[in-house]
Amino acid sequence: MLLVVTGLHKLIQRERTLAVVQDFAGVTPRLAPLAVLAVGATELSAGALLWSADRTAGAVLAGVLWSGYLVLILRAIAQGRRDVDCGCTLGASRRPLGLYPVARNVVLAGMALAVALSSSVPVAPRATEILAACTLLALYGALDQVMALAAPRGGELL
């Protein structure tokens, strides 16, 4: 569900995503619209595949996406560009890049790997899996909002 939501978000919030693709990922303005379309379509495809009988392909695609985002985040941190908008949030909130976005992408890529390794028998999702996915998406959104809060007394949250 997260991949479907973020894929749609990239296509709906096209102007912000164009800016992120250019500033954060370093894609030229000429190629940025194609990159936005490709990334949004890839996220939608991975999400759809995870809900289909071919969960392994969806999980591998999701793992590649989240690993790619992780590389871009680590590159920005290494370049001293912690204040760049990585497009990591669904809302307008921005926070400096640090441990939280790195850990989030490591966990998401790890979850994708776990799904890929456990998907030897293709099955359609059951109602409990759909409810679990909705719950995880809600928790993901809540954690994202908590991490957007300012740290107390000027300290760093993560």
N, CA, C and O atoms as a GROMACS GRO file, in nm:
protein
  632
    1MET      N    1   0.082  -0.119   0.000
    1MET     CA    2   0.000   0.000   0.000
    1MET      C    3   0.086   0.126   0.000
    1MET      O    4   0.053   0.225  -0.065
    2LEU      N    5   0.197   0.120   0.074
    2LEU     CA    6   0.286   0.236   0.079
    2LEU      C    7   0.336   0.272  -0.061
    2LEU      O    8   0.342   0.390  -0.097
    3LEU      N    9   0.372   0.173  -0.137
    3LEU     CA   10   0.422   0.199  -0.273
    3LEU      C   11   0.314   0.259  -0.362
    3LEU      O   12   0.342   0.348  -0.442
    4VAL      N   13   0.192   0.212  -0.351
    4VAL     CA   14   0.083   0.268  -0.431
    4VAL      C   15   0.058   0.413  -0.392
    4VAL      O   16   0.042   0.500  -0.478
    5VAL      N   17   0.055   0.438  -0.261
    5VAL     CA   18   0.031   0.575  -0.212
    5VAL      C   19   0.144   0.668  -0.256
    5VAL      O   20   0.117   0.779  -0.304
    6THR      N   21   0.269   0.626  -0.241
    6THR     CA   22   0.380   0.714  -0.279
    6THR      C   23   0.390   0.729  -0.431
    6THR      O   24   0.429   0.835  -0.480
    7GLY      N   25   0.356   0.624  -0.504
    7GLY     CA   26   0.356   0.636  -0.651
    7GLY      C   27   0.253   0.737  -0.698
    7GLY      O   28   0.282   0.820  -0.784
    8LEU      N   29   0.132   0.730  -0.641
    8LEU     CA   30   0.028   0.827  -0.676
    8LEU      C   31   0.067   0.967  -0.631
    8LEU      O   32   0.043   1.065  -0.701
    9HIS      N   33   0.128   0.976  -0.512
    9HIS     CA   34   0.171   1.106  -0.460
    9HIS      C   35   0.270   1.174  -0.555
    9HIS      O   36   0.261   1.294  -0.579
   10LYS      N   37   0.363   1.097  -0.608
   10LYS     CA   38   0.462   1.154  -0.701
   10LYS      C   39   0.395   1.207  -0.828
   10LYS      O   40   0.436   1.310  -0.882
   11LEU      N   41   0.294   1.138  -0.872
   11LEU     CA   42   0.225   1.182  -0.994
   11LEU      C   43   0.130   1.298  -0.967
   11LEU      O   44   0.113   1.386  -1.052
   12ILE      N   45   0.068   1.300  -0.849
   12ILE     CA   46  -0.025   1.408  -0.814
   12ILE      C   47   0.052   1.535  -0.776
   12ILE      O   48   0.016   1.644  -0.821
   13GLN      N   49   0.155   1.522  -0.695
   13GLN     CA   50   0.238   1.635  -0.652
   13GLN      C   51   0.355   1.653  -0.750
   13GLN      O   52   0.471   1.658  -0.708
   14ARG      N   53   0.325   1.662  -0.876
   14ARG     CA   54   0.425   1.661  -0.983
   14ARG      C   55   0.529   1.772  -0.970
   14ARG      O   56   0.648   1.748  -0.992
   15GLU      N   57   0.485   1.892  -0.936
   15GLU     CA   58   0.579   2.006  -0.927
   15GLU      C   59   0.682   1.984  -0.816
   15GLU      O   60   0.801   2.007  -0.837
   16ARG      N   61   0.636   1.940  -0.700
   16ARG     CA   62   0.730   1.914  -0.591
   16ARG      C   63   0.824   1.800  -0.631
   16ARG      O   64   0.945   1.807  -0.607
   17THR      N   65   0.768   1.696  -0.692
   17THR     CA   66   0.849   1.582  -0.730
   17THR      C   67   0.951   1.619  -0.836
   17THR      O   68   1.064   1.570  -0.833
   18LEU      N   69   0.914   1.705  -0.928
   18LEU     CA   70   1.011   1.754  -1.028
   18LEU      C   71   1.128   1.824  -0.961
   18LEU      O   72   1.244   1.803  -0.996
   19ALA      N   73   1.095   1.909  -0.862
   19ALA     CA   74   1.201   1.981  -0.791
   19ALA      C   75   1.291   1.884  -0.715
   19ALA      O   76   1.413   1.900  -0.714
   20VAL      N   77   1.232   1.783  -0.652
   20VAL     CA   78   1.310   1.684  -0.577
   20VAL      C   79   1.401   1.606  -0.670
   20VAL      O   80   1.518   1.585  -0.641
   21VAL      N   81   1.346   1.563  -0.783
   21VAL     CA   82   1.424   1.484  -0.879
   21VAL      C   83   1.544   1.564  -0.929
   21VAL      O   84   1.652   1.508  -0.949
   22GLN      N   85   1.525   1.693  -0.948
   22GLN     CA   86   1.635   1.776  -0.997
   22GLN      C   87   1.736   1.808  -0.887
   22GLN      O   88   1.856   1.789  -0.905
   23ASP      N   89   1.686   1.857  -0.773
   23ASP     CA   90   1.776   1.903  -0.667
   23ASP      C   91   1.837   1.787  -0.589
   23ASP      O   92   1.958   1.785  -0.566
   24PHE      N   93   1.755   1.692  -0.547
   24PHE     CA   94   1.802   1.582  -0.463
   24PHE      C   95   1.873   1.474  -0.544
   24PHE      O   96   1.982   1.429  -0.508
   25ALA      N   97   1.810   1.431  -0.655
   25ALA     CA   98   1.866   1.320  -0.733
   25ALA      C   99   1.964   1.366  -0.839
   25ALA      O  100   2.042   1.286  -0.890
   26GLY      N  101   1.963   1.495  -0.874
   26GLY     CA  102   2.058   1.547  -0.971
   26GLY      C  103   2.021   1.520  -1.116
   26GLY      O  104   2.108   1.522  -1.203
   27VAL      N  105   1.893   1.496  -1.142
   27VAL     CA  106   1.847   1.472  -1.279
   27VAL      C  107   1.832   1.608  -1.349
   27VAL      O  108   1.785   1.704  -1.288
   28THR      N  109   1.872   1.615  -1.473
   28THR     CA  110   1.863   1.741  -1.548
   28THR      C  111   1.717   1.781  -1.567
   28THR      O  112   1.629   1.695  -1.571
   29PRO      N  113   1.690   1.913  -1.578
   29PRO     CA  114   1.552   1.958  -1.598
   29PRO      C  115   1.485   1.895  -1.721
   29PRO      O  116   1.364   1.873  -1.722
   30ARG      N  117   1.563   1.868  -1.821
   30ARG     CA  118   1.508   1.808  -1.944
   30ARG      C  119   1.458   1.665  -1.920
   30ARG      O  120   1.355   1.625  -1.975
   31LEU      N  121   1.530   1.589  -1.838
   31LEU     CA  122   1.494   1.450  -1.812
   31LEU      C  123   1.407   1.431  -1.688
   31LEU      O  124   1.355   1.322  -1.666
   32ALA      N  125   1.390   1.536  -1.608
   32ALA     CA  126   1.315   1.525  -1.484
   32ALA      C  127   1.171   1.476  -1.504
   32ALA      O  128   1.128   1.387  -1.430
   33PRO      N  129   1.095   1.528  -1.601
   33PRO     CA  130   0.958   1.477  -1.618
   33PRO      C  131   0.953   1.327  -1.648
   33PRO      O  132   0.864   1.257  -1.600
   34LEU      N  133   1.046   1.279  -1.726
   34LEU     CA  134   1.052   1.136  -1.755
   34LEU      C  135   1.089   1.056  -1.630
   34LEU      O  136   1.034   0.948  -1.607
   35ALA      N  137   1.180   1.109  -1.550
   35ALA     CA  138   1.220   1.042  -1.426
   35ALA      C  139   1.103   1.034  -1.328
   35ALA      O  140   1.083   0.931  -1.264
   36VAL      N  141   1.026   1.142  -1.316
   36VAL     CA  142   0.910   1.143  -1.227
   36VAL      C  143   0.808   1.037  -1.272
   36VAL      O  144   0.756   0.962  -1.190
   37LEU      N  145   0.782   1.033  -1.401
   37LEU     CA  146   0.688   0.934  -1.454
   37LEU      C  147   0.740   0.792  -1.431
   37LEU      O  148   0.664   0.704  -1.391
   38ALA      N  149   0.868   0.770  -1.456
   38ALA     CA  150   0.927   0.636  -1.441
   38ALA      C  151   0.924   0.590  -1.295
   38ALA      O  152   0.888   0.476  -1.267
   39VAL      N  153   0.962   0.678  -1.203
   39VAL     CA  154   0.965   0.640  -1.061
   39VAL      C  155   0.823   0.618  -1.009
   39VAL      O  156   0.798   0.520  -0.939
   40GLY      N  157   0.732   0.707  -1.043
   40GLY     CA  158   0.593   0.690  -0.999
   40GLY      C  159   0.533   0.561  -1.053
   40GLY      O  160   0.467   0.487  -0.980
   41ALA      N  161   0.555   0.533  -1.181
   41ALA     CA  162   0.503   0.411  -1.242
   41ALA      C  163   0.568   0.286  -1.182
   41ALA      O  164   0.503   0.183  -1.166
   42THR      N  165   0.697   0.296  -1.151
   42THR     CA  166   0.767   0.182  -1.090
   42THR      C  167   0.714   0.153  -0.951
   42THR      O  168   0.694   0.037  -0.915
   43GLU      N  169   0.690   0.258  -0.872
   43GLU     CA  170   0.633   0.237  -0.739
   43GLU      C  171   0.493   0.177  -0.749
   43GLU      O  172   0.460   0.085  -0.675
   44LEU      N  173   0.410   0.229  -0.841
   44LEU     CA  174   0.276   0.173  -0.859
   44LEU      C  175   0.283   0.027  -0.903
   44LEU      O  176   0.206  -0.057  -0.855
   45SER      N  177   0.375  -0.003  -0.993
   45SER     CA  178   0.391  -0.141  -1.041
   45SER      C  179   0.434  -0.235  -0.929
   45SER      O  180   0.380  -0.344  -0.914
   46ALA      N  181   0.532  -0.192  -0.851
   46ALA     CA  182   0.579  -0.274  -0.739
   46ALA      C  183   0.466  -0.299  -0.640
   46ALA      O  184   0.448  -0.412  -0.593
   47GLY      N  185   0.391  -0.195  -0.609
   47GLY     CA  186   0.278  -0.211  -0.517
   47GLY      C  187   0.173  -0.306  -0.572
   47GLY      O  188   0.121  -0.390  -0.499
   48ALA      N  189   0.142  -0.292  -0.700
   48ALA     CA  190   0.043  -0.382  -0.762
   48ALA      C  191   0.092  -0.526  -0.764
   48ALA      O  192   0.016  -0.618  -0.738
   49LEU      N  193   0.220  -0.544  -0.795
   49LEU     CA  194   0.275  -0.680  -0.798
   49LEU      C  195   0.275  -0.744  -0.659
   49LEU      O  196   0.254  -0.865  -0.647
   50LEU      N  197   0.298  -0.664  -0.555
   50LEU     CA  198   0.294  -0.720  -0.420
   50LEU      C  199   0.155  -0.769  -0.382
   50LEU      O  200   0.142  -0.859  -0.299
   51TRP      N  201   0.052  -0.710  -0.442
   51TRP     CA  202  -0.085  -0.753  -0.414
   51TRP      C  203  -0.129  -0.864  -0.508
   51TRP      O  204  -0.238  -0.919  -0.491
   52SER      N  205  -0.047  -0.898  -0.604
   52SER     CA  206  -0.083  -1.001  -0.702
   52SER      C  207  -0.021  -1.134  -0.663
   52SER      O  208   0.039  -1.149  -0.557
   53ALA      N  209  -0.037  -1.231  -0.751
   53ALA     CA  210   0.022  -1.363  -0.728
   53ALA      C  211   0.174  -1.360  -0.744
   53ALA      O  212   0.242  -1.452  -0.699
   54ASP      N  213   0.228  -1.256  -0.807
   54ASP     CA  214   0.373  -1.247  -0.830
   54ASP      C  215   0.438  -1.153  -0.728
   54ASP      O  216   0.499  -1.053  -0.764
   55ARG      N  217   0.423  -1.187  -0.601
   55ARG     CA  218   0.475  -1.104  -0.493
   55ARG      C  219   0.626  -1.093  -0.495
   55ARG      O  220   0.682  -0.991  -0.455
   56THR      N  221   0.693  -1.196  -0.541
   56THR     CA  222   0.839  -1.194  -0.542
   56THR      C  223   0.890  -1.081  -0.632
   56THR      O  224   0.980  -1.007  -0.593
   57ALA      N  225   0.833  -1.069  -0.751
   57ALA     CA  226   0.875  -0.963  -0.843
   57ALA      C  227   0.848  -0.825  -0.782
   57ALA      O  228   0.930  -0.735  -0.792
   58GLY      N  229   0.732  -0.810  -0.718
   58GLY     CA  230   0.700  -0.683  -0.653
   58GLY      C  231   0.796  -0.651  -0.540
   58GLY      O  232   0.837  -0.537  -0.522
   59ALA      N  233   0.830  -0.754  -0.462
   59ALA     CA  234   0.921  -0.733  -0.350
   59ALA      C  235   1.061  -0.698  -0.398
   59ALA      O  236   1.127  -0.611  -0.340
   60VAL      N  237   1.107  -0.763  -0.503
   60VAL     CA  238   1.240  -0.731  -0.558
   60VAL      C  239   1.241  -0.589  -0.610
   60VAL      O  240   1.335  -0.513  -0.585
   61LEU      N  241   1.137  -0.551  -0.684
   61LEU     CA  242   1.128  -0.415  -0.738
   61LEU      C  243   1.123  -0.313  -0.625
   61LEU      O  244   1.188  -0.208  -0.633
   62ALA      N  245   1.046  -0.341  -0.520
   62ALA     CA  246   1.039  -0.251  -0.405
   62ALA      C  247   1.175  -0.239  -0.337
   62ALA      O  248   1.216  -0.130  -0.299
   63GLY      N  249   1.244  -0.351  -0.322
   63GLY     CA  250   1.376  -0.349  -0.260
   63GLY      C  251   1.476  -0.267  -0.339
   63GLY      O  252   1.558  -0.195  -0.282
   64VAL      N  253   1.469  -0.277  -0.471
   64VAL     CA  254   1.557  -0.198  -0.558
   64VAL      C  255   1.526  -0.049  -0.542
   64VAL      O  256   1.617   0.033  -0.532
   65LEU      N  257   1.397  -0.015  -0.541
   65LEU     CA  258   1.358   0.126  -0.525
   65LEU      C  259   1.408   0.182  -0.392
   65LEU      O  260   1.473   0.286  -0.389
   66TRP      N  261   1.376   0.113  -0.284
   66TRP     CA  262   1.414   0.165  -0.152
   66TRP      C  263   1.565   0.166  -0.133
   66TRP      O  264   1.618   0.254  -0.065
   67SER      N  265   1.634   0.071  -0.192
   67SER     CA  266   1.781   0.073  -0.186
   67SER      C  267   1.836   0.191  -0.265
   67SER      O  268   1.933   0.255  -0.223
   68GLY      N  269   1.776   0.220  -0.379
   68GLY     CA  270   1.817   0.336  -0.459
   68GLY      C  271   1.795   0.466  -0.384
   68GLY      O  272   1.880   0.554  -0.386
   69TYR      N  273   1.679   0.478  -0.317
   69TYR     CA  274   1.654   0.597  -0.237
   69TYR      C  275   1.756   0.608  -0.124
   69TYR      O  276   1.803   0.718  -0.092
   70LEU      N  277   1.791   0.495  -0.064
   70LEU     CA  278   1.891   0.494   0.043
   70LEU      C  279   2.026   0.546  -0.008
   70LEU      O  280   2.091   0.625   0.060
   71VAL      N  281   2.067   0.501  -0.124
   71VAL     CA  282   2.194   0.547  -0.183
   71VAL      C  283   2.190   0.699  -0.204
   71VAL      O  284   2.287   0.768  -0.175
   72LEU      N  285   2.078   0.750  -0.255
   72LEU     CA  286   2.066   0.895  -0.278
   72LEU      C  287   2.071   0.972  -0.145
   72LEU      O  288   2.133   1.078  -0.138
   73ILE      N  289   2.007   0.920  -0.042
   73ILE     CA  290   2.010   0.986   0.089
   73ILE      C  291   2.152   0.987   0.145
   73ILE      O  292   2.200   1.090   0.193
   74LEU      N  293   2.219   0.872   0.138
   74LEU     CA  294   2.357   0.865   0.188
   74LEU      C  295   2.450   0.956   0.108
   74LEU      O  296   2.541   1.018   0.165
   75ARG      N  297   2.427   0.965  -0.022
   75ARG     CA  298   2.508   1.055  -0.104
   75ARG      C  299   2.489   1.200  -0.062
   75ARG      O  300   2.586   1.275  -0.048
   76ALA      N  301   2.364   1.240  -0.040
   76ALA     CA  302   2.336   1.378   0.001
   76ALA      C  303   2.400   1.408   0.137
   76ALA      O  304   2.457   1.516   0.157
   77ILE      N  305   2.392   1.313   0.230
   77ILE     CA  306   2.453   1.333   0.362
   77ILE      C  307   2.604   1.345   0.347
   77ILE      O  308   2.666   1.432   0.409
   78ALA      N  309   2.664   1.259   0.266
   78ALA     CA  310   2.810   1.263   0.245
   78ALA      C  311   2.854   1.394   0.181
   78ALA      O  312   2.965   1.442   0.207
   79GLN      N  313   2.769   1.454   0.099
   79GLN     CA  314   2.800   1.581   0.034
   79GLN      C  315   2.770   1.701   0.124
   79GLN      O  316   2.791   1.815   0.085
   80GLY      N  317   2.721   1.673   0.245
   80GLY     CA  318   2.688   1.782   0.337
   80GLY      C  319   2.559   1.852   0.302
   80GLY      O  320   2.538   1.967   0.341
   81ARG      N  321   2.472   1.785   0.229
   81ARG     CA  322   2.344   1.846   0.187
   81ARG      C  323   2.229   1.788   0.268
   81ARG      O  324   2.133   1.735   0.212
   82ARG      N  325   2.238   1.797   0.399
   82ARG     CA  326   2.135   1.742   0.487
   82ARG      C  327   2.003   1.817   0.477
   82ARG      O  328   1.899   1.763   0.514
   83ASP      N  329   2.005   1.940   0.430
   83ASP     CA  330   1.884   2.021   0.425
   83ASP      C  331   1.807   2.008   0.294
   83ASP      O  332   1.705   2.075   0.277
   84VAL      N  333   1.852   1.925   0.202
   84VAL     CA  334   1.785   1.908   0.074
   84VAL      C  335   1.654   1.830   0.094
   84VAL      O  336   1.648   1.740   0.177
   85ASP      N  337   1.551   1.865   0.017
   85ASP     CA  338   1.424   1.794   0.022
   85ASP      C  339   1.440   1.662  -0.054
   85ASP      O  340   1.461   1.662  -0.175
   86CYS      N  341   1.429   1.551   0.018
   86CYS     CA  342   1.444   1.420  -0.045
   86CYS      C  343   1.311   1.369  -0.098
   86CYS      O  344   1.306   1.264  -0.163
   87GLY      N  345   1.202   1.441  -0.072
   87GLY     CA  346   1.071   1.394  -0.116
   87GLY      C  347   1.024   1.276  -0.034
   87GLY      O  348   0.936   1.201  -0.077
   88CYS      N  349   1.081   1.259   0.083
   88CYS     CA  350   1.054   1.141   0.166
   88CYS      C  351   0.922   1.148   0.241
   88CYS      O  352   0.876   1.046   0.293
   89THR      N  353   0.861   1.264   0.247
   89THR     CA  354   0.737   1.278   0.322
   89THR      C  355   0.622   1.302   0.226
   89THR      O  356   0.639   1.356   0.117
   90LEU      N  357   0.504   1.261   0.270
   90LEU     CA  358   0.385   1.284   0.188
   90LEU      C  359   0.334   1.426   0.206
   90LEU      O  360   0.265   1.479   0.118
   91GLY      N  361   0.366   1.488   0.318
   91GLY     CA  362   0.322   1.624   0.345
   91GLY      C  363   0.428   1.725   0.309
   91GLY      O  364   0.529   1.693   0.245
   92ALA      N  365   0.403   1.846   0.352
   92ALA     CA  366   0.495   1.955   0.318
   92ALA      C  367   0.610   1.967   0.417
   92ALA      O  368   0.700   2.048   0.397
   93SER      N  369   0.607   1.886   0.524
   93SER     CA  370   0.711   1.901   0.625
   93SER      C  371   0.846   1.854   0.572
   93SER      O  372   0.855   1.757   0.497
   94ARG      N  373   0.948   1.924   0.612
   94ARG     CA  374   1.086   1.889   0.576
   94ARG      C  375   1.169   1.886   0.701
   94ARG      O  376   1.149   1.965   0.793
   95ARG      N  377   1.261   1.796   0.704
   95ARG     CA  378   1.354   1.787   0.815
   95ARG      C  379   1.490   1.751   0.758
   95ARG      O  380   1.498   1.693   0.650
   96PRO      N  381   1.595   1.784   0.829
   96PRO     CA  382   1.728   1.750   0.778
   96PRO      C  383   1.745   1.598   0.765
   96PRO      O  384   1.691   1.521   0.845
   97LEU      N  385   1.820   1.558   0.665
   97LEU     CA  386   1.850   1.416   0.647
   97LEU      C  387   1.940   1.370   0.759
   97LEU      O  388   2.033   1.440   0.799
   98GLY      N  389   1.912   1.252   0.809
   98GLY     CA  390   1.992   1.197   0.918
   98GLY      C  391   1.961   1.050   0.936
   98GLY      O  392   1.933   0.978   0.840
   99LEU      N  393   1.967   1.007   1.060
   99LEU     CA  394   1.949   0.865   1.093
   99LEU      C  395   1.811   0.813   1.056
   99LEU      O  396   1.799   0.701   1.005
  100TYR      N  397   1.706   0.891   1.080
  100TYR     CA  398   1.571   0.842   1.055
  100TYR      C  399   1.549   0.802   0.908
  100TYR      O  400   1.508   0.688   0.885
  101PRO      N  401   1.572   0.887   0.809
  101PRO     CA  402   1.548   0.843   0.671
  101PRO      C  403   1.639   0.728   0.627
  101PRO      O  404   1.600   0.644   0.545
  102VAL      N  405   1.760   0.724   0.681
  102VAL     CA  406   1.850   0.613   0.649
  102VAL      C  407   1.792   0.483   0.706
  102VAL      O  408   1.780   0.384   0.635
  103ALA      N  409   1.757   0.485   0.835
  103ALA     CA  410   1.702   0.366   0.900
  103ALA      C  411   1.571   0.323   0.834
  103ALA      O  412   1.548   0.204   0.814
  104ARG      N  413   1.486   0.420   0.801
  104ARG     CA  414   1.358   0.388   0.737
  104ARG      C  415   1.380   0.311   0.607
  104ARG      O  416   1.314   0.211   0.582
  105ASN      N  417   1.472   0.357   0.525
  105ASN     CA  418   1.495   0.290   0.397
  105ASN      C  419   1.564   0.155   0.414
  105ASN      O  420   1.540   0.063   0.336
  106VAL      N  421   1.650   0.143   0.514
  106VAL     CA  422   1.711   0.012   0.543
  106VAL      C  423   1.602  -0.087   0.584
  106VAL      O  424   1.599  -0.200   0.537
  107VAL      N  425   1.511  -0.043   0.672
  107VAL     CA  426   1.402  -0.131   0.717
  107VAL      C  427   1.311  -0.167   0.601
  107VAL      O  428   1.274  -0.284   0.585
  108LEU      N  429   1.273  -0.069   0.520
  108LEU     CA  430   1.183  -0.098   0.407
  108LEU      C  431   1.248  -0.192   0.307
  108LEU      O  432   1.184  -0.286   0.259
  109ALA      N  433   1.375  -0.170   0.275
  109ALA     CA  434   1.445  -0.260   0.183
  109ALA      C  435   1.458  -0.399   0.244
  109ALA      O  436   1.445  -0.499   0.174
  110GLY      N  437   1.484  -0.406   0.375
  110GLY     CA  438   1.492  -0.535   0.443
  110GLY      C  439   1.358  -0.608   0.442
  110GLY      O  440   1.354  -0.730   0.424
  111MET      N  441   1.250  -0.534   0.463
  111MET     CA  442   1.117  -0.596   0.457
  111MET      C  443   1.088  -0.648   0.317
  111MET      O  444   1.031  -0.756   0.301
  112ALA      N  445   1.128  -0.573   0.217
  112ALA     CA  446   1.108  -0.619   0.079
  112ALA      C  447   1.187  -0.746   0.053
  112ALA      O  448   1.138  -0.839  -0.011
  113LEU      N  449   1.310  -0.751   0.103
  113LEU     CA  450   1.391  -0.871   0.088
  113LEU      C  451   1.326  -0.990   0.158
  113LEU      O  452   1.324  -1.100   0.104
  114ALA      N  453   1.274  -0.968   0.278
  114ALA     CA  454   1.208  -1.075   0.352
  114ALA      C  455   1.086  -1.127   0.276
  114ALA      O  456   1.063  -1.248   0.270
  115VAL      N  457   1.009  -1.037   0.217
  115VAL     CA  458   0.893  -1.079   0.138
  115VAL      C  459   0.939  -1.156   0.015
  115VAL      O  460   0.880  -1.259  -0.019
  116ALA      N  461   1.044  -1.108  -0.050
  116ALA     CA  462   1.094  -1.178  -0.169
  116ALA      C  463   1.141  -1.318  -0.135
  116ALA      O  464   1.116  -1.412  -0.211
  117LEU      N  465   1.207  -1.334  -0.022
  117LEU     CA  466   1.257  -1.465   0.017
  117LEU      C  467   1.147  -1.558   0.067
  117LEU      O  468   1.161  -1.680   0.058
  118SER      N  469   1.038  -1.502   0.118
  118SER     CA  470   0.930  -1.585   0.172
  118SER      C  471   0.817  -1.607   0.073
  118SER      O  472   0.717  -1.670   0.107
  119SER      N  473   0.831  -1.557  -0.048
  119SER     CA  474   0.724  -1.564  -0.146
  119SER      C  475   0.738  -1.682  -0.242
  119SER      O  476   0.705  -1.669  -0.360
  120SER      N  477   0.785  -1.793  -0.194
  120SER     CA  478   0.804  -1.906  -0.286
  120SER      C  479   0.672  -1.961  -0.336
  120SER      O  480   0.666  -2.016  -0.446
  121VAL      N  481   0.565  -1.948  -0.258
  121VAL     CA  482   0.434  -1.994  -0.302
  121VAL      C  483   0.347  -1.872  -0.325
  121VAL      O  484   0.305  -1.807  -0.229
  122PRO      N  485   0.318  -1.840  -0.452
  122PRO     CA  486   0.237  -1.720  -0.480
  122PRO      C  487   0.092  -1.739  -0.434
  122PRO      O  488   0.025  -1.835  -0.471
  123VAL      N  489   0.047  -1.645  -0.353
  123VAL     CA  490  -0.092  -1.647  -0.306
  123VAL      C  491  -0.146  -1.505  -0.310
  123VAL      O  492  -0.072  -1.408  -0.296
  124ALA      N  493  -0.275  -1.495  -0.329
  124ALA     CA  494  -0.339  -1.364  -0.324
  124ALA      C  495  -0.350  -1.322  -0.178
  124ALA      O  496  -0.366  -1.407  -0.091
  125PRO      N  497  -0.343  -1.192  -0.149
  125PRO     CA  498  -0.350  -1.148  -0.010
  125PRO      C  499  -0.486  -1.180   0.052
  125PRO      O  500  -0.590  -1.168  -0.013
  126ARG      N  501  -0.483  -1.220   0.177
  126ARG     CA  502  -0.606  -1.247   0.252
  126ARG      C  503  -0.647  -1.120   0.325
  126ARG      O  504  -0.572  -1.023   0.331
  127ALA      N  505  -0.768  -1.124   0.379
  127ALA     CA  506  -0.822  -1.007   0.448
  127ALA      C  507  -0.732  -0.962   0.562
  127ALA      O  508  -0.713  -0.842   0.583
  128THR      N  509  -0.675  -1.057   0.636
  128THR     CA  510  -0.588  -1.018   0.748
  128THR      C  511  -0.462  -0.949   0.698
  128THR      O  512  -0.412  -0.857   0.763
  129GLU      N  513  -0.410  -0.991   0.583
  129GLU     CA  514  -0.292  -0.925   0.526
  129GLU      C  515  -0.326  -0.784   0.481
  129GLU      O  516  -0.244  -0.692   0.495
  130ILE      N  517  -0.445  -0.766   0.427
  130ILE     CA  518  -0.488  -0.633   0.383
  130ILE      C  519  -0.503  -0.541   0.504
  130ILE      O  520  -0.459  -0.426   0.501
  131LEU      N  521  -0.564  -0.592   0.612
  131LEU     CA  522  -0.578  -0.511   0.734
  131LEU      C  523  -0.443  -0.480   0.795
  131LEU      O  524  -0.420  -0.369   0.843
  132ALA      N  525  -0.353  -0.578   0.794
  132ALA     CA  526  -0.218  -0.554   0.847
  132ALA      C  527  -0.147  -0.447   0.765
  132ALA      O  528  -0.078  -0.362   0.821
  133ALA      N  529  -0.163  -0.451   0.633
  133ALA     CA  530  -0.101  -0.351   0.546
  133ALA      C  531  -0.157  -0.212   0.575
  133ALA      O  532  -0.081  -0.115   0.579
  134CYS      N  533  -0.287  -0.202   0.595
  134CYS     CA  534  -0.349  -0.073   0.628
  134CYS      C  535  -0.296  -0.021   0.762
  134CYS      O  536  -0.268   0.098   0.776
  135THR      N  537  -0.282  -0.111   0.859
  135THR     CA  538  -0.229  -0.072   0.990
  135THR      C  539  -0.086  -0.023   0.979
  135THR      O  540  -0.051   0.080   1.036
  136LEU      N  541  -0.002  -0.096   0.907
  136LEU     CA  542   0.137  -0.055   0.890
  136LEU      C  543   0.147   0.079   0.817
  136LEU      O  544   0.232   0.162   0.850
  137LEU      N  545   0.061   0.101   0.718
  137LEU     CA  546   0.062   0.228   0.646
  137LEU      C  547   0.025   0.342   0.741
  137LEU      O  548   0.086   0.449   0.736
  138ALA      N  549  -0.075   0.319   0.826
  138ALA     CA  550  -0.114   0.422   0.923
  138ALA      C  551  -0.001   0.450   1.021
  138ALA      O  552   0.028   0.566   1.052
  139LEU      N  553   0.064   0.345   1.070
  139LEU     CA  554   0.176   0.363   1.162
  139LEU      C  555   0.294   0.434   1.094
  139LEU      O  556   0.360   0.518   1.156
  140TYR      N  557   0.319   0.400   0.968
  140TYR     CA  558   0.425   0.466   0.892
  140TYR      C  559   0.397   0.617   0.883
  140TYR      O  560   0.486   0.698   0.905
  141GLY      N  561   0.273   0.652   0.850
  141GLY     CA  562   0.236   0.793   0.840
  141GLY      C  563   0.247   0.865   0.974
  141GLY      O  564   0.293   0.979   0.980
  142ALA      N  565   0.206   0.797   1.081
  142ALA     CA  566   0.215   0.857   1.214
  142ALA      C  567   0.362   0.879   1.254
  142ALA      O  568   0.397   0.984   1.307
  143LEU      N  569   0.447   0.779   1.229
  143LEU     CA  570   0.589   0.794   1.262
  143LEU      C  571   0.651   0.907   1.180
  143LEU      O  572   0.734   0.983   1.230
  144ASP      N  573   0.611   0.919   1.055
  144ASP     CA  574   0.662   1.025   0.970
  144ASP      C  575   0.626   1.162   1.028
  144ASP      O  576   0.708   1.254   1.027
  145GLN      N  577   0.504   1.176   1.080
  145GLN     CA  578   0.462   1.302   1.140
  145GLN      C  579   0.536   1.329   1.271
  145GLN      O  580   0.574   1.443   1.298
  146VAL      N  581   0.556   1.226   1.351
  146VAL     CA  582   0.629   1.243   1.476
  146VAL      C  583   0.772   1.288   1.447
  146VAL      O  584   0.824   1.376   1.515
  147MET      N  585   0.834   1.228   1.349
  147MET     CA  586   0.973   1.263   1.317
  147MET      C  587   0.984   1.404   1.257
  147MET      O  588   1.093   1.461   1.253
  148ALA      N  589   0.873   1.460   1.210
  148ALA     CA  590   0.875   1.596   1.156
  148ALA      C  591   0.869   1.701   1.267
  148ALA      O  592   0.894   1.819   1.241
  149LEU      N  593   0.837   1.659   1.389
  149LEU     CA  594   0.829   1.753   1.501
  149LEU      C  595   0.968   1.804   1.536
  149LEU      O  596   1.069   1.735   1.518
  150ALA      N  597   0.971   1.924   1.587
  150ALA     CA  598   1.099   1.980   1.632
  150ALA      C  599   1.142   1.909   1.760
  150ALA      O  600   1.059   1.878   1.845
  151ALA      N  601   1.268   1.886   1.770
  151ALA     CA  602   1.323   1.819   1.889
  151ALA      C  603   1.312   1.912   2.010
  151ALA      O  604   1.328   2.033   1.995
  152PRO      N  605   1.286   1.857   2.128
  152PRO     CA  606   1.277   1.942   2.247
  152PRO      C  607   1.412   2.004   2.282
  152PRO      O  608   1.516   1.940   2.270
  153ARG      N  609   1.409   2.129   2.324
  153ARG     CA  610   1.526   2.204   2.367
  153ARG      C  611   1.642   2.201   2.267
  153ARG      O  612   1.758   2.196   2.307
  154GLY      N  613   1.610   2.202   2.138
  154GLY     CA  614   1.715   2.213   2.037
  154GLY      C  615   1.794   2.087   2.012
  154GLY      O  616   1.888   2.089   1.933
  155GLY      N  617   1.758   1.977   2.077
  155GLY     CA  618   1.829   1.851   2.053
  155GLY      C  619   1.785   1.788   1.921
  155GLY      O  620   1.689   1.832   1.858
  156GLU      N  621   1.855   1.686   1.882
  156GLU     CA  622   1.823   1.620   1.756
  156GLU      C  623   1.746   1.492   1.786
  156GLU      O  624   1.790   1.411   1.868
  157LEU      N  625   1.629   1.473   1.720
  157LEU     CA  626   1.550   1.351   1.740
  157LEU      C  627   1.623   1.230   1.685
  157LEU      O  628   1.659   1.140   1.761
  158LEU      N  629   1.646   1.227   1.559
  158LEU     CA  630   1.720   1.119   1.493
  158LEU      C  631   1.771   1.169   1.361
  158LEU      O  632   1.836   1.095   1.287
   0.00000   0.00000   0.00000
